[in-house]
Amino acid sequence: MAAKKLSIAAALRARMLAERTPRAWAGDPDLLLSAYEAAGGSLVHPIDRIQAVIAAARRSRFFVQRGYIRACDRTGQREILHPVFELRPD
């Protein structure tokens, strides 16, 4: 019997707990990409992977959005507001 596949949001939650990271946002690509790989996603481009993890956090009951961080967008040409996610208290 095959092991149950971990969702992207569950993989991000597990990674944050393991690393004791208080928040996740697009400016922390190592955290997001490692969570995506742990979930076994099939997207190839790193930007697409990061966007998939952010979208999963936005939809998940594991996370709550706690404001924004102003930083450059993926092109590096303009500043945008990136959502910041924290683990929802149990």
Order of alpha helices (4+ residues) and beta strands (2+ residues): alpha-beta-alpha-alpha-beta-beta
